[in-house]
Amino acid sequence: MTGDESTPASSGRRVRLQRLLADAGIAARRECERLIETGHVTVNHERVDRLPVFVDPDQDHVEVDGRPVKALAKHFYLMWHKPSRVLATPPIDEHEGRPTVADYVDHPTAPRLFPVGTLAFESTGLMLLTSDTRAASLLVHPRSSLERVYHARVKGQIDAATARRLKKGVVVLDRVFEPEAEEPARRKEMTRSRPRPASRPAGHRVRLEVRPLDPHARTISPDEPVPPPVRGELSAANSSIEIITTEARDDHVAQALQLVGHPVRKMSRISLGPLRLREIGPGAWRELKRDEMRSLRSLIDSLEKGRSGKASGQRSATGSRAGGEGGRASGSAASRGPGVRKPRTLVAKKPSEPGAPTADDNASRPGTPVTPRRLEPRS
């Protein structure tokens, strides 16, 4: 059995309670925070409901709803070939009638395995399941730029102009907003009130590199241009293509193809970073092999170093900015004295002599400077 020998929480070091629960496979970290705040967690037989809480995995006794939490001795990584019309995530509702990943993966640590990313209900292909929540968050983060390869069946033939447009990027919506049916009384009440400004749905650019899928040549050449179709071959018939992208969601990939006029009929993910779907059929699963685990661990380590280096750079930049602002502030304060501010003096206006020009007369003349009024202090 292949697994990662690194422990979720290092010995002799205090870690956050929600991280310990997530590493033990209780739930995702956000859900673990909710469990803590709602009083489901006890530490050394004392209920805690406020964050942050730090515990020692080797010394403290942690329970969730009366059940002791045991940290995993090692992490597991599984490759699962998701079939069509199956939910890629565990069921949220116990009365959910559709099949899920829990119906196919019967690994001993299945309740503690989380999917890295997701696939749509109709999509098929490679999915990575792991008990390492830290690694899963690094791999699915947009900054990881994890490359994914799909085989898809689309409507029509993609020409060179469309391929260049997809490579440049197509803006897709992050969420589809559908108007909800409202009661007549509620609608009437809203018409009386002040109308709310319509919010624009958020979107982002999806870049795809596509090429015709040749069953006799599976090699991927990103720099090779897509050959234009032969004149007369454009039709409404379906065509097979290979898609290379860093987009995390396959439904956004399908949406980008839909926007350029090539709806997706079928889609299957065959590659996820250094992993490639092999040796398992639809619905089957297996643990990662040593060479696959070595490549994946190397990728995770590089992502961790990149994130830690960026965080330290941001901290140093923030400190330098704070120091510079403090230096400038102290220098300017020293130039005018410690907390000394010159009081403002109001001088009363002296009565003008008869026939003398006033400030209003000077202001009415173009090009004449205005004499400021001075007020004498009251006695």
Beta strands, then each sheet from edge to edge (+ up, - down):
strand 1: 3-4
strand 2: 15-16
strand 3: 41-43
strand 4: 46-48
strand 5: 54-55
strand 6: 62-64
strand 7: 67-68
strand 8: 75-82
strand 9: 114-116
strand 10: 124-130
strand 11: 148-155
strand 12: 170-173
strand 13: 203-206
strand 14: 209-212
strand 15: 238-245
strand 16: 264-272
strand 17: 275-276
strand 18: 285-287
sheet 1: 1+ 8- 10+ 9-
sheet 2: 1+ 8- 18+
sheet 3: 1+ 8- 10+ 16+ 11- 15+ 14-
sheet 4: 1+ 8- 10+ 16+ 17-
sheet 5: 2+ 5-
sheet 6: 4+ 3- 6+ 7-
sheet 7: 12+ 13-
end
